[in-house]
Amino acid sequence: MLGRDDIGSLEPKKRADFAVWRTDGLEFGGARDLVAELVFAGPQRVDRLVVGGEDVVRGGSLVRADEAEIAREHRRQAARVAP
């Protein structure tokens, strides 16, 4: 897909690590170089992340963790150290 011979391949029965970001939103509207936009612009939420051939993020959401619970714990921990 990328036309590169210095990286692995996506094939059945192979483990894979890859990330996919959506680039069709307004934040990319004026971008000439989408890769540069991802690297140098503000953080973008990954749409799909596969590690070791298994989904970690799908549709922008964590697959095996409760994001609301993580956010609650984060707020609780932040309150402990906030002045």
C-alpha positions as CSV (number, residue, x, y, z in Angstrom):
1,M,0.0,0.0,0.0
2,L,2.8,2.5,0.9
3,G,5.1,1.3,-2.0
4,R,8.0,0.8,0.4
5,D,10.3,-2.2,0.6
6,D,11.9,-1.4,3.9
7,I,8.9,-2.3,6.1
8,G,6.8,-5.5,6.6
9,S,3.6,-6.4,4.9
10,L,-0.1,-6.8,5.8
11,E,-1.0,-10.4,4.9
12,P,-3.3,-13.1,6.3
13,K,-1.7,-15.0,9.3
14,K,0.9,-12.3,9.9
15,R,0.9,-10.2,13.1
16,A,0.7,-6.4,12.4
17,D,1.1,-3.1,14.1
18,F,-0.4,-0.1,12.3
19,A,-2.4,3.0,13.0
20,V,-5.0,4.8,10.9
21,W,-6.0,8.5,11.3
22,R,-8.9,10.1,9.6
23,T,-7.8,13.0,7.4
24,D,-11.2,14.0,5.9
25,G,-12.1,16.5,8.7
26,L,-12.0,20.3,8.7
27,E,-8.7,20.3,10.6
28,F,-7.0,18.9,7.5
29,G,-8.9,21.1,5.0
30,G,-5.9,23.2,3.9
31,A,-3.2,20.6,4.3
32,R,-1.0,19.9,1.3
33,D,1.0,17.2,3.1
34,L,-1.3,15.1,5.3
35,V,1.7,13.3,7.0
36,A,3.3,16.6,7.9
37,E,-0.1,17.8,9.2
38,L,-0.3,14.7,11.5
39,V,3.2,15.2,12.8
40,F,3.4,19.0,13.3
41,A,-0.2,20.0,14.0
42,G,-2.1,19.4,17.3
43,P,-2.7,15.9,18.5
44,Q,-5.2,13.8,16.5
45,R,-7.2,10.9,17.9
46,V,-6.3,7.7,16.2
47,D,-9.3,6.0,14.4
48,R,-7.9,2.5,14.4
49,L,-4.9,1.0,16.1
50,V,-3.8,-2.6,15.6
51,V,-0.9,-4.1,17.7
52,G,0.3,-7.6,17.2
53,G,-2.6,-8.2,14.9
54,E,-5.2,-7.3,17.5
55,D,-7.5,-4.2,17.6
56,V,-6.6,-1.8,20.4
57,V,-8.6,1.2,19.0
58,R,-11.6,0.8,16.7
59,G,-13.7,3.7,15.5
60,G,-11.7,6.1,17.7
61,S,-12.5,4.2,20.9
62,L,-10.5,1.8,23.1
63,V,-11.6,-1.8,22.5
64,R,-10.6,-3.4,25.8
65,A,-10.9,-0.6,28.3
66,D,-13.6,1.7,29.6
67,E,-12.6,5.2,28.5
68,A,-15.1,6.8,31.0
69,E,-13.6,4.9,33.9
70,I,-10.1,5.9,32.8
71,A,-11.2,9.5,32.7
72,R,-12.8,9.3,36.1
73,E,-9.6,7.8,37.6
74,H,-7.5,10.5,35.8
75,R,-9.6,13.2,37.4
76,R,-9.4,11.6,40.8
77,Q,-5.6,11.4,40.6
78,A,-5.3,14.9,39.2
79,A,-7.4,16.2,42.2
80,R,-4.9,14.7,44.6
81,V,-2.0,16.7,43.2
82,A,-3.8,19.9,42.2
83,P,-3.2,22.9,44.5
